[in-house]
Amino acid sequence: MLALKANLKSINILASGVLFVLLLIFSNRSLAQDTIAQTPAYSIKIDTITRIDTTYIIDTIIKKVTFVKIDTIYPEQPEVINKNDAKQKIWQKFEGSVSLTVNQLAITHWAAGGESNTSGKATANLKYTYNRSLFNYVLNGLFAYGAQSFSKDSRMEKTEDRLEVSMTMTHNNNKDLTFTSIVMLKTQFTNGYSYPNDSVPISKFFAPAYLTISIGYTYNINKNISIFASPAAGKLTFVNDQTLADKGSYGVEAGYWNIIDSDSTWVPGRKFLGELGLNLLIKYKQDFKSNISIFSNLNLYNNYMDVNRANRWNIDVDWETGVKFTVNKNISAVVNVHMIYDDNVKFTIDDEQKPILQFKESLGISFLYKFATDNRKN
C-alpha cells in the first residue's frame, strides 16, 4: 500500500510538471507575435516636464521604457489648403476672338453707275488677365487689317489698319474706386495713302506711333460704365520716318534751313514729341437680351503743358462705338463708328493745312471664332 501511494504521488508531481511546462510553452507562443506599437508624430511645446511610461512589444515583452516628454503633446496636422480659395486669389485667363468680315458688290451695265468691288477685314482681339490678391494685370491686343479691291482697274485700297497694345494694372482695394495705371501703344502695320494718290505715303509703321502712360483712378459707376481719370498722363508721339518728320507731320518739329552769315544748313525735323496733360477714358458696354450688344469707348486728352499757350485748351478726341447683332455663336452683323480729332494731325483743306474731324463707319457680316483658357476651371 505504501508503495502504491508513493507511485501515485510521483505520478501527480510528474503530471503537474508537464502541465506547468505546457502552460509556459503556450503562454510564450501567445506572446511571440510580430507587432510593433507605433505612435503618431507630435509637435512639442516647451514649458513643463511630464513623465510617461510606454511599453514596446517586439516578438516578446522586453521591458518598460520611460520617456520624458515636454508639456502638452500636439499631434501634427498637415496644412490644409483650400484650392478654390487659392484660385480665387491668384488665377490667370487668356481669351480672345478672331473675326473675318467680308463685303462684295457686283455691277454690270448699271445705269445708276458704280463699280464692282470686294472688301474684307480681319480682326483679332486678345486679352490676358493675371489676378493676384492685391493687383490685377490685364494685357490687351487689338490687331486689324482691311482692304478693298476694285475690279475695273485692279487697284487695291486699304480700309483698316490698327495695331494697338495696352497694359492695365489695377489695385484691388475697392471694387468701386481703384488705383489704376495704363500703358497704351497705337500704330499701324503698313503705309497709308490719301487715295487716289497711292504713290506718296502719309503714314507708315511707327510713323506715327502714340505711347500713352497714365496713372490715376478708375470709378466703376456700375457693371456697365467706368471712368478713368489721370491728372498726369504722358503722351509720346513717334514719327519714325525722316521725310514725314521733316514736314512736321503729327505735331513734331519740322525741318528747316538754318541761315548763318549767308551759309545755309539744313536742320532735320525731330522724330519725337512729348506731351503732359490730362487723360480721361470713359467705357460703356452692355448686352441687350441675348443677341444685341453695344460698346462705346471715349478717350479725351488735353495737353496743358503745351509751349504754345493758345493750344493748351485743344482736346484730342478718340471715340469708337460698335453695335453687334449676333446670329449665332459664329456669325454676327457689326456696325462700327470711329471718330478722331487730333490738333496735331492736319489735312490739306482749301490749300491750307488744318486739323479736322476724322470719321469712319463700317457695316459688315463677321465670321467669329472665340477661345478662352481659364485655370480656375482646371
KERO-983861 format. One line per field, with one value per residue: chain; x, y, z of N, C-alpha, C in turn. Coordinates in steps of 0.1 Angstrom, whole numbers. Each point is the difference from the previous one (the first is absolute). Layout:
REM KERO-983861
kette <- c(A:...)
nX <- c(X:...)
nY <- c(Y:...)
nZ <- c(Z:...)
caX <- c(X:...)
caY <- c(Y:...)
caZ <- c(Z:...)
cX <- c(X:...)
cY <- c(Y:...)
cZ <- c(Z:...)
END
This chain:
REM KERO-983861
kette <- c(A:A:A:A:A:A:A:A:A:A:A:A:A:A:A:A:A:A:A:A:A:A:A:A:A:A:A:A:A:A:A:A:A:A:A:A:A:A:A:A:A:A:A:A:A:A:A:A:A:A:A:A:A:A:A:A:A:A:A:A:A:A:A:A:A:A:A:A:A:A:A:A:A:A:A:A:A:A:A:A:A:A:A:A:A:A:A:A:A:A:A:A:A:A:A:A:A:A:A:A:A:A:A:A:A:A:A:A:A:A:A:A:A:A:A:A:A:A:A:A:A:A:A:A:A:A:A:A:A:A:A:A:A:A:A:A:A:A:A:A:A:A:A:A:A:A:A:A:A:A:A:A:A:A:A:A:A:A:A:A:A:A:A:A:A:A:A:A:A:A:A:A:A:A:A:A:A:A:A:A:A:A:A:A:A:A:A:A:A:A:A:A:A:A:A:A:A:A:A:A:A:A:A:A:A:A:A:A:A:A:A:A:A:A:A:A:A:A:A:A:A:A:A:A:A:A:A:A:A:A:A:A:A:A:A:A:A:A:A:A:A:A:A:A:A:A:A:A:A:A:A:A:A:A:A:A:A:A:A:A:A:A:A:A:A:A:A:A:A:A:A:A:A:A:A:A:A:A:A:A:A:A:A:A:A:A:A:A:A:A:A:A:A:A:A:A:A:A:A:A:A:A:A:A:A:A:A:A:A:A:A:A:A:A:A:A:A:A:A:A:A:A:A:A:A:A:A:A:A:A:A:A:A:A:A:A:A:A:A:A:A:A:A:A:A:A:A:A:A:A:A:A:A:A:A:A:A:A:A:A:A:A:A:A:A:A:A:A:A:A:A:A:A:A:A:A:A:A)
nX <- c(8:10:4:-13:-1:12:-5:-12:8:8:-11:-6:12:1:-13:2:11:-6:-10:9:7:-12:-4:12:-1:-13:3:11:-7:-9:12:3:-2:-1:-1:-1:0:-8:6:-10:3:9:-7:11:-7:11:-1:-8:5:-4:-1:2:-6:8:-7:11:-6:10:-8:7:-5:6:-5:-2:-4:7:-10:9:-12:0:-6:-8:-4:4:-9:10:-7:-1:8:-12:2:-8:0:-12:3:9:-8:-8:11:4:-3:1:-2:0:-5:-8:0:-3:-1:-9:1:-10:3:-10:5:-9:5:-10:5:4:-12:-2:8:13:7:2:-2:11:-5:10:-2:13:-6:10:-8:10:-2:9:-6:7:-7:3:4:12:5:-6:6:-2:3:-3:-5:0:-2:0:-4:-3:-5:0:-6:4:-10:-4:7:-6:-5:9:-10:8:-8:9:6:0:9:-8:9:-6:5:-9:4:-7:-1:0:-1:-6:-11:-3:9:8:12:3:8:1:5:-1:1:0:-1:7:-5:-8:5:-3:-11:1:-8:2:6:5:6:-6:7:-11:2:7:6:-5:-8:-9:5:-10:8:-10:5:-10:-1:-10:-13:-5:-11:-4:-7:0:-6:-7:1:12:6:10:6:8:4:8:-3:10:1:5:4:1:9:1:-2:12:-5:-8:11:6:-11:4:-1:-13:3:9:11:-4:6:11:1:12:-3:13:1:-12:2:-5:-6:-3:-10:2:-12:-6:4:1:-12:3:-10:-4:-10:-13:-2:-11:-4:-10:-4:-7:-6:-9:-6:-6:-8:-1:-4:-1:12:3:10:6:12:0:10:1:8:5:8:-1:10:-9:11:-9:-2:-1:10:1:-10:10:-11:9:-8:-3:-10:-2:-10:-5:-8:-2:-5:-2:4:12:6:-2:-12:4:-9:9:-4:10:1:10:1:9:4:10:3:7:-12:7:-10:2:-5:-5:9:-5:11:-10:-2:-5:-13:6:-6:-3:-8:-4:-5:0:0:1:10:-5:12:-5:9:2:10:-5:11:-10:-1:14)
nY <- c(-12:0:-11:-4:5:-6:-11:0:2:-9:-8:4:-2:-11:-3:4:-6:-10:2:2:-10:-7:5:-4:-11:-4:4:-6:-10:3:1:-11:13:1:7:12:4:8:12:8:9:6:11:5:3:8:-7:-10:-8:-10:-10:-7:-11:-5:-10:-5:-6:-7:-9:4:0:12:12:7:9:9:7:10:5:10:3:7:-11:7:-9:-2:11:-7:10:4:-1:10:-10:0:2:-8:-7:3:-2:-11:6:-7:8:-8:11:-3:8:-8:11:-3:13:-4:9:-2:6:-5:7:-2:10:7:5:-4:-8:0:-6:-11:-5:-4:-1:0:-5:-2:-5:3:-4:4:-8:5:-7:7:-7:10:-3:7:-6:7:-9:9:-9:11:-6:11:-9:10:-7:10:-5:9:-10:8:-6:12:5:-10:11:2:2:5:-8:-8:6:-10:6:-6:4:-5:6:-6:7:-7:9:-13:13:3:-6:11:3:-2:-2:7:-8:8:-10:9:-9:10:-8:-3:-9:6:4:13:1:12:-10:0:9:-10:12:9:-7:0:-13:-5:-12:3:4:4:1:-3:5:-5:7:-6:9:-7:3:-12:7:-11:7:-10:-11:10:9:4:8:2:6:6:7:-10:2:-9:8:-10:9:-11:6:-14:12:1:-6:-9:-3:0:-6:-5:-11:0:12:-8:4:8:-5:6:11:-2:13:-2:13:0:-7:-8:-4:-12:4:-13:-4:3:-11:9:-2:7:-5:9:-8:3:-12:-1:-12:0:-11:-5:-10:-4:-11:0:-6:-8:9:9:6:9:6:9:4:9:4:7:8:7:6:1:-7:2:0:-3:11:5:-9:6:5:-3:-6:-10:-4:-11:-1:-12:-3:-11:-5:-11:-5:-8:-7:-4:-10:-3:5:12:10:7:10:7:9:6:9:8:8:3:10:-11:-5:5:5:-2:11:2:-9:-5:-2:-8:0:-12:-1:-11:-5:-11:-6:-11:-8:-11:-11:-4:-7:-5:-1:-5:3:-9:3:-7:3:8:-4:0)
nZ <- c(0:8:-6:1:13:2:-7:6:11:-4:-3:12:5:-7:3:12:0:-6:8:10:-5:-2:12:5:-7:4:12:-1:-5:10:7:-7:-2:-13:10:-4:12:-8:1:-1:-11:7:3:5:10:0:11:4:9:-9:9:-11:5:-8:-4:-4:-10:0:-6:9:12:-3:-1:11:-8:7:-6:-3:1:-8:11:-6:-4:-11:-4:-9:-5:-11:-6:2:-13:1:-10:3:13:-2:-8:10:7:-5:-12:-11:-10:-11:-6:-10:-11:-11:-8:-9:-4:-7:-9:-8:-11:-7:-10:-8:-8:10:-4:13:-6:1:9:-6:12:6:12:8:12:4:11:9:9:7:10:8:10:9:8:9:13:-4:-10:-10:-8:-9:-9:-7:-10:-8:-9:-9:-11:-8:-11:-10:-8:-10:-6:-2:9:7:5:10:9:9:8:5:11:9:8:10:9:11:11:7:10:8:10:5:2:-11:0:7:9:-11:6:-11:-7:-11:-7:-10:-10:-9:-11:-12:-9:-9:-12:3:-9:-7:-1:-13:7:-6:-3:7:8:7:1:10:0:12:-9:9:12:7:9:7:10:6:10:5:0:2:-5:6:-8:-9:-2:-5:10:-5:9:-9:10:-8:11:0:-12:-3:-11:-6:-10:-7:-8:-1:-6:-5:-11:8:7:-12:-3:12:-6:3:-2:-6:5:-9:-11:1:-8:6:-1:0:-1:-5:11:-9:11:-5:8:1:-4:11:6:9:6:11:6:8:4:-3:5:-8:6:-9:7:-11:7:-8:5:-11:8:-10:-9:9:-4:9:-6:9:-6:10:-8:11:-7:10:-9:14:-5:-10:-8:-10:8:-12:1:12:-7:-9:-2:1:-10:6:-9:5:-8:5:-9:7:-12:10:-10:2:6:-14:0:-3:2:-5:7:-6:10:-7:10:-7:10:-7:8:3:-4:-10:-7:-13:4:-13:-4:11:9:3:13:-2:2:4:-11:6:-9:6:-9:7:-7:12:-4:12:6:11:9:10:8:10:8:2:-12:2)
caX <- c(-8:9:7:-10:-2:12:-1:-10:5:10:-7:-6:10:4:-11:0:11:-3:-10:7:8:-9:-6:11:3:-11:1:11:-4:-10:7:9:-7:8:-7:7:-9:5:-7:-1:9:-5:7:3:0:9:-6:2:4:-9:6:-10:5:-5:4:2:-1:7:0:-3:0:14:1:-7:9:-5:3:-2:-6:0:-13:-11:4:-11:2:3:-10:4:-7:-11:-2:-13:4:-10:4:13:-3:-7:9:10:-4:3:-9:3:-12:1:-9:5:-12:3:-12:0:-10:1:-10:2:-7:2:-9:-9:-2:2:15:6:11:1:11:-1:8:1:7:3:2:3:0:6:0:7:-2:7:-6:6:-9:0:1:-6:7:-7:7:-9:6:-10:7:-10:4:-10:3:-11:5:-9:2:1:15:8:8:-4:2:-1:-11:2:14:1:8:-1:4:-2:1:-6:2:-10:2:-13:-3:-14:-6:-6:11:12:12:2:11:-2:10:-6:8:-8:7:-6:9:6:-1:-14:0:-12:-5:6:15:6:15:6:-6:-3:3:7:2:6:0:4:-3:-4:2:-7:2:-9:-1:-11:-10:-12:-12:-10:-13:-7:7:0:7:12:7:14:5:14:4:13:1:10:-3:12:-3:12:-1:12:3:6:-8:-11:4:4:-12:-6:-13:-5:3:14:7:4:13:1:13:6:9:9:10:-2:2:-12:1:-13:-2:-10:-11:1:-9:-6:-7:-4:-11:-5:-14:-11:-5:-13:-4:-13:-3:-14:-3:-12:-7:-15:-6:11:6:4:9:6:12:4:12:3:13:3:13:3:14:0:14:4:8:-9:-11:-13:-4:-2:-14:-4:-2:0:-11:0:-13:-4:-12:-3:-12:1:-12:5:-9:3:13:11:-4:-6:1:7:0:10:2:12:3:12:4:14:4:13:-2:-6:-3:0:-13:1:15:5:1:-9:-6:-14:-6:1:-13:0:-11:1:-10:3:-3:12:1:7:5:4:7:3:6:-1:5:-9:-9:7)
caY <- c(12:12:2:5:14:7:1:10:13:3:3:13:10:0:6:15:5:0:10:13:2:3:13:10:0:7:14:6:1:10:13:1:6:10:13:11:11:13:12:10:11:10:13:2:14:1:7:-9:-14:-10:-13:-9:-13:-6:-14:-4:-14:-5:-14:-2:12:1:8:13:11:12:12:13:9:14:6:-6:-6:3:-7:9:-2:6:13:-2:12:0:3:9:14:4:4:12:11:0:-8:5:-2:5:-1:8:-3:3:1:3:7:0:7:-2:7:-3:9:-1:8:6:13:10:1:-8:-9:-13:0:-10:5:-9:5:-10:7:-9:6:-9:6:-9:5:-7:6:-3:5:14:7:-7:4:-3:3:-1:2:1:-1:0:5:-2:5:-1:-2:4:-9:7:3:-9:7:-4:10:-4:6:-1:-4:3:-8:7:-8:7:-8:7:-5:5:-4:-6:5:4:-4:12:10:-7:6:-6:5:-5:3:-3:3:0:3:-7:-10:3:14:5:9:8:-4:-10:1:-12:0:8:-4:10:-6:-12:-7:8:14:2:-10:7:-7:8:-6:7:-5:7:-8:-4:-1:-9:5:-13:-11:4:13:4:12:1:13:2:14:1:-10:4:-5:0:-2:-4:0:-7:1:14:8:6:8:13:7:4:-8:-5:9:2:13:-2:4:14:4:9:9:8:7:-4:-14:-8:-13:-7:-7:-10:0:-9:-12:-3:11:-4:8:-3:6:-7:-11:-4:-11:-4:-12:-5:-12:-6:-10:1:-13:-10:1:14:5:13:5:13:5:14:4:15:3:14:3:13:5:4:12:11:1:0:-14:-8:-4:-10:-13:-11:-8:-14:-6:-11:-6:-11:-8:-13:-8:-14:-9:-12:2:3:10:12:13:10:14:7:14:5:14:4:14:3:13:-2:-7:10:-3:12:5:13:3:4:-11:2:-12:-2:-12:-12:-8:-13:-8:-13:-9:-13:-13:-6:-14:2:-12:4:-10:5:-9:6:-10:-2:-11:-12)
caZ <- c(0:1:-14:-9:3:-5:-15:-3:3:-11:-12:2:-1:-14:-8:3:-7:-14:-2:1:-12:-11:2:-3:-15:-7:4:-8:-14:-1:1:-12:-11:-7:0:5:4:-6:5:-11:1:10:2:14:5:12:12:12:-3:5:-2:-5:-2:-13:-2:-14:-1:-12:2:14:9:3:13:0:-3:5:-9:6:-10:5:1:-8:-13:-10:-13:-11:-10:-13:-3:-10:-9:-8:-13:-5:5:-6:-14:0:3:-11:-11:-13:-10:-13:-9:-12:-11:-13:-9:-14:-6:-15:-8:-14:-8:-15:-8:-15:-8:10:-5:10:2:10:-4:7:10:11:12:12:11:10:13:11:14:9:14:10:13:11:12:13:11:1:-13:-12:-12:-12:-13:-12:-13:-11:-13:-11:-13:-10:-14:-10:-13:-10:-11:-12:-3:9:11:14:10:14:7:14:3:14:9:13:12:12:12:11:14:9:14:4:14:1:-12:-7:-3:0:-6:-13:-9:-14:-10:-13:-12:-12:-12:-11:-6:-13:-4:-3:-11:-2:-14:-10:-1:7:-2:11:13:10:13:-1:13:10:-5:14:11:12:13:11:13:9:14:6:7:-8:8:-6:3:1:-7:-14:-3:8:-4:5:-1:4:0:-5:-10:-10:-13:-8:-14:-8:-14:-4:-15:0:-9:7:11:-6:-3:12:1:13:11:3:-6:-14:-4:-5:-4:9:-8:8:-8:-14:-1:3:5:2:13:-2:10:11:-1:13:7:13:6:14:1:7:-8:5:-8:4:-7:2:-7:5:-8:-1:-3:-2:-13:-3:10:-4:8:-4:7:-2:6:-1:5:0:3:6:1:-13:0:-6:9:-7:-3:12:1:-11:6:-10:2:-6:4:-8:4:-8:3:-5:0:0:-7:8:7:-9:-10:5:-8:8:-4:7:-3:6:-2:6:-2:6:-5:-7:-13:-9:-14:-10:-3:-6:-1:13:9:11:7:-3:6:-8:2:-7:3:-7:2:-7:6:6:4:12:7:13:8:14:10:13:9:10:-4:0)
cX <- c(9:6:-10:-2:12:0:-10:5:10:-7:-6:10:5:-10:0:12:-2:-10:6:8:-8:-5:11:3:-11:0:11:-4:-10:7:9:-8:8:-8:9:-10:7:-8:0:10:-5:9:1:1:8:-7:4:3:-10:6:-11:7:-6:6:2:-1:7:2:-3:1:15:1:-9:11:-7:5:-3:-6:-3:-14:-11:4:-12:3:1:-10:6:-8:-10:-2:-13:4:-10:3:13:-2:-7:9:11:-4:3:-11:4:-12:2:-10:7:-12:5:-13:2:-12:3:-11:3:-10:3:-11:-11:-2:3:15:5:11:0:12:-2:9:-1:8:2:3:3:0:5:1:6:-2:8:-4:7:-9:0:-1:-6:7:-8:8:-9:8:-11:8:-11:7:-11:4:-12:6:-10:3:3:15:9:8:-6:3:-2:-12:1:14:2:9:1:2:-1:2:-6:3:-10:2:-14:-3:-15:-7:-6:11:13:12:3:11:-2:12:-6:8:-9:8:-7:10:7:-2:-14:1:-13:-5:-8:15:6:15:7:-7:-1:2:7:0:8:2:-14:-3:-2:2:-5:3:-8:-1:-12:-9:-12:-12:-10:-14:-9:7:2:9:11:6:14:5:15:4:14:3:10:-4:12:-4:13:-4:13:2:4:-7:-12:4:5:-12:-7:-13:-2:6:15:6:5:14:1:15:5:10:8:11:0:3:-12:3:-13:0:-12:-11:1:-10:-8:-7:-5:-11:-4:-13:-9:-5:-13:-5:-14:-4:-15:-1:-12:-6:-15:-6:12:7:4:9:6:11:3:11:3:13:3:14:2:14:1:14:6:8:-8:-12:-13:-5:-3:-14:-5:-1:-1:-11:2:-12:-4:-12:-3:-13:1:-13:4:-10:2:14:11:-3:-7:1:5:-1:10:2:12:3:13:2:13:5:14:0:-7:-2:-1:-14:1:14:5:-1:-9:-3:-15:-4:2:-12:1:-12:1:-12:3:-4:14:-1:10:4:5:7:4:6:0:4:-10:-9:7:-1)
cY <- c(12:2:5:15:8:2:11:14:4:4:14:11:1:7:15:6:1:11:14:3:3:14:11:1:8:15:7:1:11:14:2:4:11:13:11:12:13:11:10:11:10:13:3:15:0:8:-8:-14:-10:-14:-10:-14:-7:-14:-3:-15:-4:-15:-4:12:1:8:12:11:13:12:12:9:13:6:-7:-5:2:-8:10:-3:7:13:-3:13:-2:5:10:14:4:4:13:12:1:-8:7:-3:6:-3:9:-4:4:1:4:6:1:8:-1:8:-2:8:-2:8:6:14:11:1:-9:-9:-12:0:-11:6:-10:6:-12:7:-11:8:-10:6:-11:7:-8:7:-6:6:15:7:-9:6:-5:5:-2:2:0:1:-1:5:-3:7:-2:0:4:-7:8:3:-8:7:-4:12:-5:6:-1:-4:5:-10:7:-11:8:-9:9:-7:6:-6:-4:4:4:-3:12:10:-7:8:-7:7:-7:4:-5:4:-2:3:-8:-9:5:15:4:11:8:-3:11:1:-11:-1:7:-5:12:-6:-14:-7:8:15:3:-12:8:-9:8:-7:8:-7:8:-10:-4:-1:-8:4:-12:-10:4:12:2:12:0:14:0:14:2:-12:5:-6:2:-3:-3:1:-5:0:15:9:7:9:14:9:5:-8:-5:8:1:12:-3:4:14:3:10:8:9:6:-6:-15:-8:-14:-6:-7:-9:1:-10:-12:-3:13:-5:10:-5:6:-9:-11:-5:-11:-5:-12:-4:-13:-7:-10:2:-13:-10:2:14:5:13:4:14:4:14:4:15:3:15:3:14:5:4:14:12:0:-1:-15:-8:-4:-9:-14:-11:-10:-13:-7:-11:-7:-12:-7:-13:-8:-15:-9:-14:2:3:10:12:11:11:14:7:14:5:14:4:15:2:13:-1:-7:9:-6:12:3:14:5:5:-12:3:-13:-1:-14:-12:-9:-13:-8:-13:-9:-13:-12:-6:-15:0:-13:5:-11:6:-12:6:-11:-2:-12:-13:-8)
cZ <- c(0:-14:-10:1:-5:-15:-4:2:-11:-13:0:-2:-14:-9:2:-7:-15:-3:1:-12:-12:1:-4:-15:-7:3:-8:-15:-3:0:-12:-12:-7:-1:6:3:-4:6:-11:3:10:-2:14:4:13:11:12:-4:6:-4:-4:-2:-13:-1:-15:-1:-13:3:14:8:5:14:-2:-2:4:-9:8:-11:6:-2:-9:-13:-10:-13:-11:-11:-13:-3:-11:-8:-7:-14:-7:4:-6:-14:-1:2:-11:-11:-13:-10:-13:-9:-12:-10:-13:-9:-14:-6:-15:-6:-15:-8:-15:-8:-15:-7:10:-3:11:3:12:-5:9:9:10:11:11:11:10:14:10:13:10:14:10:13:10:13:13:10:1:-14:-11:-12:-13:-12:-12:-13:-11:-13:-11:-13:-10:-13:-9:-14:-11:-13:-13:-4:9:10:13:9:14:7:15:3:15:7:13:11:12:12:12:13:9:14:5:15:1:-14:-8:-4:2:-6:-13:-7:-13:-9:-13:-12:-12:-12:-11:-6:-13:-3:-2:-10:1:-14:-7:-1:9:-2:11:13:10:14:-3:14:9:-5:-4:9:13:13:11:13:10:14:6:7:-10:10:-8:4:2:-9:-15:-3:10:-5:6:-2:5:-2:-6:-10:-11:-13:-9:-14:-7:-15:-6:-15:-2:-10:6:11:-5:-3:12:2:15:12:3:-6:-14:-2:-6:-4:10:-7:9:-9:-15:-3:5:5:2:13:-2:11:11:-2:12:6:13:5:14:2:8:-10:7:-9:6:-8:4:-8:6:-10:1:-4:-2:-13:-4:11:-6:8:-5:9:-5:7:-3:5:-2:4:6:2:-14:1:-5:9:-7:-3:12:3:-11:6:-11:4:-8:5:-9:6:-9:5:-7:1:-3:-7:7:5:-9:-11:6:-10:9:-6:9:-5:8:-4:8:-3:7:-6:-7:-13:-9:-14:-8:-3:-5:0:13:9:12:7:-3:7:-10:4:-8:5:-8:4:-7:8:4:3:12:6:14:7:13:7:14:10:12:-3:0:13)
END
